Amino acid sequence: MLQKIKDSAAYISRFLDREEYSIGIILGTGLGELGKAIEIKHTIPYAAIPNFPVSTVQGHKGNLLIGRFGNKNVIAMQGRFHFYEGYPMQEVTFPVRVLHQLGVNRLFVSNAAGGVNTNFLVGDLMVITDHINLFPEHPLRGKNIDELGPRFPGMTEAYSPRLIALAEQTAQELGLELRRGVYAGLQGPSFETPAEYHWIRVIGGDAVGMSTVPEIIVARHMGMECFGMSVITNSTASPELIKTNHTEVQDIGNTAQPKMTALFRGIIEKL
């Protein structure tokens, strides 16, 4: 796998114009249009990158964007890969490995998530303070590659307290209300039953989705500083609000994009 990572990074590095790129962004369902706020220098389709998987989910454009966001150089993934698409965990998280190989040491991750906390409203932005890994396979399972990270990485502060504090400071400056909470990651692709929502609430989850957790685990394995944010796309406050579909998730993600764009830009400009 290490050689594949290096080969993919070598291809992408041709587009970096010998500049430093230390910030990576992963744009989730319905949030790919945040890429319009990036001053794009290069757009690379995933299909053109050696060894890269290809997005199969509606709303995930499948491009790597290289450019400026605010006052920083960034590499943004316009679409991600999910375990439910049939990819093994090593492929789901492969792009994060490649970003690190390119010099990225801070990873910003966004997603659309179901609101498990009954105080959350549709359209809320939730800063992820921790996660619960409910995936049936672990991205670090198998022989460890010492060059990438330790065999038993700690996850005590998977989401950077420093970046969370910057997010809250930025939100206050922008007049935005932020929620804080624990993100539970499930395999999917079916949405959760009311009983599963209740169970996730009991074990400490505030929001639930089908991504993010594997990416963060792999990023922390390599020592990257991580920040995660969820857009709450449905609520468990009543049985009617639980009902959702992928189109609704995309639509709500789209409406939240201006707030998330402003917040991400504000945080990144403070780094």
N, C-alpha and C positions, 0 to 999 in steps of 0.2 A: 504493500500500500504506500509506503514512503516514497518509492520511486514515482508512482502515479501522482502523488501530491506534488512532487517537485516538477514533474513534466507539465502538469496543469498550470502551476505557478509560473513556470518559464514562459509558457505561451502568453499568459495574461500580462506578464511583466513587460512585454514588448509595447504595451499600450500605456504604461505608466510614465513615459517620458522622463525616466530617471528621477522622478520626484518621490518624496516620502508619503506613504499612505498608511496612517496608523489607526484609522477609524473605519469600522465596517458596520453596515446597517442591513438588517434582514427585514424586508417588508412583507407582511402577512396578508391574509385574505381581505380583499377590498381596500388594501392600503398601498397597493403598488403605484398609484398615481402620485404618491408623495414624491416619486422620482421626478415629477415635473418641477419641483422646487430646487432640484440639483442643477447646477450649471454643468451640463454634461459635456465632457471632452470626448469620451468614447462609449459606445454601446456595443457589448459583445453578447450575442445570443448564446445561451447555454450550449446549444447544439454544436457550436463552433469550437468549444473548449474541450481539449482532449480529456477523456475520462469522466467528464461531468455528466450527471444524470440530466434528464429533461423533465420539466414540469408537465403534469398531466391534469392539473386542477384548474377549473374555470376561475378566472380572476387572478391567476398567477402568470404574468407575461413571459417569464423565462429569459430575462436579460440581466447581464451584469453591467451596472452603470459606474463609470469612472468619471469623477469630476469634483466640483467644489460645492460644498453645502455650508452656507454661512461663510465663515472665514477659514474653513479647514478643507483639506483634501479628503474625500471619502470614496470607498468602494461600496456600492449598494447592490444587494440582491433583490431584483424585482420579481419576487416569487421564490418559494422554497420547496423543499421535498418532504414528503410525509411517509411515515411507516405504513399507513394504510394503502398507499399507492403500490405497495408490493416491493419496495426497495428495502434491502437489509439496512440495519442501523448504520453500518459503516458508510453506506452510500448517502443516506439521509444527512449525515453530518460531514460528509466529504468536503463540501464547500467551505465549512468553517476551518477545516485543516488547511485548505488552500489559502484562505484569507490570512491565516497566521503565518504561513510560509512567505507571503508577500509583505509581511511587516506589520500587519494589523494587530494591535494589542488591546484595543477597546472595541467591544462588540455591543451594538444596540439592536435589540430584537423587538419586533412588534407582532401582535396577533389579534385576531378576533376571538372572543371568548364568551361562553355562557356565564351569566351572573348567578352564582350560587348563594352568595350573601344576599339576603332578602332586602337589605337596605340599598342595594345597588340598583340604579336605573339604566334603562337602555340608552346607550350613547355615552355613558360615563367612561372616563379614562382611569384605569387602575395601574398604579405603579406596582410591579411585582417585587415583593420583599423576600419571597422564598417560594419553593415549589414542592410538590409531592409527585414523585415519579411512579405512575401506575402503568407504564408501558410493559408489555410482556417480555421485551428483550432490552438488554442494556447496551448502550453504544460503546462501552469499554470492554465488553465481553471478548475473550480471546487473548492471544498473546499480546503483551504490552510492548509497545515500541518506545524504548527508553528515551530516544531522541525527541519524542513528542511530549512526554510527561511521565509522572510517576505511576507505579502500579496501583497505588491506593490514594487517589487525590482526595483532599478534604472538600466538603461542600458547605461548610459552616456559614460562609459569607459568599454564596454563589452569586448574589446580586449585590453589587458594590454599594456599601453605605454612603460612600462619598458621592457617587452618581445619583443616588436616591435623594440625598440632601440638595444637590444641585437642581434636580428636577422640581423639588418642592419650592426652592427659592425662585426658580424660573416661572413656575405656575403662579406664584404669588405676584410676581412682577407683571405677568400677562393677565391677571385677573381670572385665572382658570381654577376650577375646583378639581382636585385629584383625590382619588380613592387609593388606599393602600391595601394590599392583600396577598394571599397565597394562591398560586396558580397550580391546579391539578392537571397533569398531562395524561390523557387517555389515548388508546390506539385509534379509535374511530373505525370506519367512517360514519357509522350510525350516530345520530345525536343521542344524548343521554335520556334515559327514562326518568320519570318523577322519583322513583325509588333510588336510582343512582344519584340524582341530584341531592337527595336527602342524605345518602351515605357519605357523599363527598363533603357535605356541610358538617356532618358529625365528625369526620376525621380532620377537619380544620381547613378545608378549601374554601376560598372565596369566589373563585372563577375556575372554569374548566375549558380545556381546548385539546387539540390534537397535534400540537407542535411544541416548539420552544425548549422543552425540557431536555431532549437529547442534544440540541445545539449548545445549550448552556453547559451541560455536563462536559462535553468535549472541549468547549472553550476554556472552562476552568481547569481541565486536565492539562492544558497548555499554558496556564497562568494568565489568561486574558482577563481584563476587567470587564464586567458585564452589567448591562442595564436592560430591563425588560418592561414592556408596557402592553396592557390589554385594552382593547375597546370592547365594552360590554354590549353584546348584540342581542341578548334576550335576558329575561328576568324570571326568577322562580317565585316571585311574589304571589303569583296565582297560577293555576293550571293553564289558563289561556295564554299567559305570557311565556310559558315554557315552550309552547309550540313554535317551531321555526323551520326554515329551510335555507339552503345555501344562497339563494338569490337575496333573501332578506338580510343574511349575514353580510353579503357584499355591499348591499345598499347602505346599511348602517355604518359599515366601515368607511364607505365613501363620505358620508356626512361628517364623520369624525376627523377626516383627514386634515382640514385646516388647523384644528386645535393641536393635533399630534405633530404636524409639520412645524408649527410655531414653537412647540415645546422642545422637540428634538433639536431644532436650530439653536434655541436659546441655551440648551445644555451644552451642545457641542462648541458654541462660541466661547463658553466659559473655560474650556479645557486648555 
